[in-house]
Amino acid sequence: MKKNLLFDRVRGYLALNSKVFRVMRLTFYLSLLTIFQAIAGNSYSQNTRLSFKLNDVKVKDVLNVIEEKSEFYFLFNSKLVLC
């Protein structure tokens, strides 16, 4: 049996290219992830500070106070939150 040297070269070239493309794709995705993390760090919701002095208040009332004093809105199931 003769080995086909041309076929071995092509197969080796394709294997090398697939590794290179895999590394390039991984690098691209990691770069995008880094960029999105940097953008998310400077968003409005991350920098907003709220302070309230509330004692013995239900969770539903706290969420309502936050909605009134800020631009945040909450969606929740009232059956699951203590009223």
C-alpha positions, -999 to +999 in steps of 0.1 A: +000+000+000+013+033-010+006+063+012-007+093-006+016+121+004-005+148-011-035+137+010-014+137+041-003+172+034-038+185+028-051+167+059-023+183+080-029+217+065-067+215+073-060+204+109-036+233+114-062+257+100-089+244+122-067+249+152-059+284+141-095+293+135-105+278+168-080+300+186-091+331+166-127+325+174-120+320+211-099+352+211-128+371+194-154+359+219-132+367+248-126+402+234-163+408+230-169+396+265-143+420+279-158+449+260-194+441+271-182+439+307-166+473+305-197+488+291-219+472+318-197+486+345-206+521+337-244+518+334-269+539+353-282+511+374-248+502+386-239+537+398-273+547+413-273+549+451-305+549+472-309+552+509-340+548+529-347+545+566-374+519+569-382+498+600-405+468+602-417+472+566-429+445+542-410+437+511-438+448+489-438+483+506-400+486+502-403+479+465-431+504+462-410+531+479-381+524+456-404+527+426-417+560+438-383+576+446-364+563+415-367+552+379-366+515+387-396+492+383-401+457+397-422+429+384-431+402+410-457+377+418-477+392+447-485+356+459-449+349+465-441+383+482-453+387+517-480+414+517 
